[in-house]
Amino acid sequence: MNSWRIRLASALLSGVVIFSVSSDMDALAETRQVPQSNKDIQLSYSPLVKKAVPAVVNVYAEKRVRPSQYPRSANPFFEQFFGRNFEGPMGQTRPRVEQSLGSGVIVDATGLVVTNNHVIADADEVKVSLSDGREFSSKILLRDETADLAVLKIDSKETFPVLEFSDSDNAEVGDLVLAIGNPFGVGQTVTSGIVSAQSRTQVGISDLDFFIQTDAAINPGNSGGALVDMQGKLLGVNTAIYSRSGGSVGIGFAIPSNMVKAVVEVAASGASSFERPYIGATFQTITADLAESLGMDRPYGTLITDLNKDGPAEKAGLRVGDVVLSVNNIRADNPDVLGYRLSVAGINKEIKLQILRENSQIEIPVLLAKQPEVKPAKPELIEGANPFSGASVADLTSAVAEKLRLRRDMKGVVIIEVYQRSPAARVGLRQGDIIRGINGAPIHSVSDLKNAISAGRGLLWRLEIERDGALIRQFVR
């Protein structure tokens, strides 16, 4: 069977609604119940749909490019909607207008709208259309590729309907869900389902790997829409689906509202980017074998494998070999969960880590800090007749390693991006691959890579690539 692949839902979703009955966890447990009678079965979600719809908008993004300036393989998101370049009169090329559409949610009465970053990526103009048909221009206040979120500001001084934020940590598996959107452009549609999983990680959708999973039908056209609880509050932003065909198979993912709220608050403060807090430690997933060696009865938590000198973790007294079990008494099952908890906490905030150290559990407060200033590595695009042509590479620094989710102590040259249909893509190179050798020559820097490519022009290339901890040797003609 073919492996599952992720298709980003990339058009407008009006909203998804997870309905939890009370904000108090004890009250939630007491009030949740299955239908008890025909009368219960005949209940309708219509009042909640009517409440949510006015705050869910359609987002239209336009980008104007000249064909000579645009490699078709560079942006597969737009490419799926548009064909090849076209020419104007007398063979002159004309600018091409590319459009993408998705959904957004109004989260502030002044007109702040949150949507997916992939909906408005590289757009020159973004318009927002309300459920009543009115259309407004908007500007992009903040874009965050890591979380796949963007915040827009509607160009108007009027007051808009909003969805308040819910606490996504209160969502439980089995909570009812409504998805409201415009799948495949057929018009506004409502689907129902439940929360299938909470804290879903290792999905591979974005760098922020922490999602609410739902079986409510979410299709292309739903990106950026709302996940709303039974109080009519925003529980998350729908982002992606698992699919073989592009249609819903009952596995959809939404960014939790607590993460969305953190990004929106930064945008509202006037900042143009969302910075993750710095803890100054490297973490590893606890496997079954590792748990046994540590005397744990089950594998969960994250093992500290390295500490940065004078970083927040070292200053707080954390040690290599400590196992982080939870953050503020919420379990941190793996590094993805821990990273989410740190991101939601924010810079200059104190968190309490529950630690397993030498068979004893202790609690250590850690003050999260701003990321230290690190000179970013400038990616370089490799061109010419060689297997790396079409790959963007950079020296592997700790900052680059963190961005690509590699160990911070790794060194060498890493592939940042691979253009589709390029020689590098045809060879099978991927983002995150570390180039270890070319034709027997070790590669420690981009300069080494360029020298090896210049010396290796011929009929046969021998490549050594490290991927996911394994060394791959490949011969390429």
Summary of the structure (lengths in Angstrom):
residues: 477
radius of gyration: 24.2
end to end distance: 30.2
largest distance: 78.8
contacts: 1617
relative contact order: 0.11
helix: 21%
strand: 36%
